[in-house]
Amino acid sequence: MGETITFWVLAVVSVSAALGLVFSRRAVYCALMLGVVMISLAVLYAIQDAPFLAAVQIIVYTGAVMMLFLFVLMLVGVDSRDSLVETIRGQRFWAAVAGLGFAVLLALAIGQAVIADPVGLGEATQAAGGNVPALARLIFTRHVFAFEVASALLITAALGAMVLAHRERTREKPTQKDISRARFISGRPTPLPGPGVYARNNASDMPALLPDGTVSELSVNRVVARHDVTEGRLPEDPRLAEAIRQAVEEEKK
């Protein structure tokens, strides 16, 4: 009873996620929906007494393959829009042929499941000597070509992502010395305040303001204040300028 309930709940979840994968326009949502489908398959494997397949589904597909998809999305760009120009001739025709072939295979699989007598997974694995030997025999004998093709496709996807994300450098990378020189030439050698900070300056030559708006005398740098008064480089704010003058006068006393 519990297996039946779990199957129907996961069937609804996986089919809904698959439809969301097909009809979603955002690549990130498609990747997340694919992850939901893979996790649902892993749970279905577990309730069918196939713990090895469930672990492989989580570790290899949900872990490695999904991370590969997300890695490609981050490299290519999440907000990049697909071009409507058909760069490969006949791709729509071959896509339609592939879709039709997949529909035929799906109809045959459903018909075989409905018409033929059901065979439990436990009997099949027991006849083959266990879950792992049966899976290894199928992968490296009957389905070895499909397995190698899938491996080649994953490697090609990773290489394609690196090629798409590669950008040729048109000029030399600036060194730390070049960056420091450019910052001092710009007239603002100190960094700007961080995001969300209500301030016009973030340097030691400008006095700090207390919560009531008055100038904190302890924040006035005496050496910088004396230099500003001598050179006549006082701030435009009269409160800050007066605080610097008072600090210099108190230092002379």
Secondary structure, DSSP 8 states (H G I E B T S, - for coil): -HHHHHHHHHHHHHHHHHHHHHH---HHHHHHHHHHHHHHHHHHHHHTT-HHHHHHIIIIIIIIIHHHHHHHHHHH-SS-----S--STTHHHHHHHHHHHHHHHHHHHHHHHHHS----HHHHHHHHTSHHHHHHHIIIIISHHHHHHHHHHHHHHHHHHHHHH----SS----HHHHHHHHHHTT--S----TT---S--STTS--B-TTS-B-GGG--HHHHHHHHHHT---SSHHHHHHHHHHHHHHH-
